[in-house]
Amino acid sequence: VRVGPQKDDLAAIQVMPNSPDWILGKVISHEIQSGTGLGMYNLSDEDIESNKTFLLPEAQVVILGNVERLSLHRAEVIYGVYPDTTSFYQATVVEMPKRIPGKDPLVLVHFKDDGDENGITHAKAVPMKHVMKVPYGAIK
């Protein structure tokens, strides 16, 4: 039984407090500060061209992988990692997550402001491990 975040767990990281921008990271360590009881995360940026690490409070970290298949609904607004990037963007669920044997479950979404030159927004498949509920206060 897992208790709390583990090394190498994927996480959404808000590098600057109260920023609308979230990036994909990986847990290096998680420590509770004695006296305060507040947790701090040491995380690495998942962008392969970046060697950055961050020390962030729990309020700026969302551990990924706990969005269960049944908890998403069509037309629900979520945050997902845009394909071929490590950045989270607002998206709307188009089709419920699908389980493909031997692969990560995928959810089809429309990313906000992602229309092509004809104004058509094409659905994109995002691994469920790269999806999170919208952070509190993120949508204005």
Steps between C-alpha positions, in 0.01 A plus 500: 500500500638836396493781750568848368709601202781273390827568320443520122126574531390739227373835622357824371720785623402863540845660492380847607229528770155591364621468141262352241795305357560138599774270368567128519753393759617197692534458876859467624404516867226618736576614852284625783666792677516440872311752705285628214369167375510649151629287218760609250568328170828471317404450134665474161369658181385227257610710201796297372680819393477641852712390793301717741393387843254677725440510875130577539232492770216247474259777391689529168513127424231260380600133498368343181356158434205515737243621246294187471323407183155546650573844636511667156188598310438617146522880474691519832779758506836356605870578464704272276855493368491623140645235265878524448538755782532490879249781557146468631219675317129531558303239306150361475432126508357386164500126555527294816836335576573180311707212631721338240662174615869552571481879466414797718131597490437802276234771514397702194486875560463831322766743622389859552598736216631208291313558175674444167512757218131427428399547862443128552617350829617141456480255788836397643577188703663563837625223731296493821827523694538852350157629610389685811188664630502876459698655785291710738462855368667424166205582278403865512 
